[in-house]
């Protein structure tokens, strides 16, 4: 059969590519990776078995990621002229992680202002103004975006990664699940290791409920192991995730495992769009149906962890004051937010300031 011979040919070529890769013959390895990918795609076209297709797709994504990394390395070395001592970080790659940047800014996301400001506070400001996040005021490490389907949670995650100039890893449950025992946990671990190497970075897990649903007796052993490894990597002993933000998106947050939900310190509700947003969506050919429903967010039964998060949320007030300020005034050699009616007020926004020019506003009780 055509797909069988194509698959055998692809495996034969990719074995030679891996051998060249190990021997640091990156130029030849890249050629063979690309040739093998062509045969893999041909085999995928004629394969009828769904499970076999899934396995081939995982391998295609894995070898494609490696080929992209090699191409980037060869280009940076001057059109492929590399020394024998040159190495490429991440040999072997991580399968199907979808590392990419989205070519749109945060302001283009069709959402309400509150989610945008919350993500500026959590993602953009720690990179642009690191002096604001010292001592007890630390940036959020986990953010959960939840709300009705079609409100732009996935697009918002990609847009905020672009504006923050961070490395963006977009994954789904199919990227991490493998039929081989221990392979799924290894992929989860490699994902976080690669994110730590590439920090500042953002790991975006779309439809996280399919990967981290509530644990029960009918759950498979493989699913339980993936969940355990994810918990350890997100907030385990000995794991330094400084500079790594985990973004999750779901339509059904109540079905998430309680331990996973605790890892997402900040939870942002993405509501249904308003009239103006719907009109803009039609202009952009998004095709969302107008809806007048409103969403309610009830929070009750605060635990010690919840109180800790509330205090940290209060410590963010000066940051929010900077974000929302339309006027600043000079204090010695720096600028600080002020009221538009202040005699020394100058109309400007935080984006016009350099890091060393900002004076942190005082935290006040309201």
Order of alpha helices (4+ residues) and beta strands (2+ residues): alpha-alpha-alpha-alpha-alpha-beta-alpha-beta-alpha-alpha-beta-alpha-beta-alpha-beta-alpha-alpha-alpha-beta-beta-beta
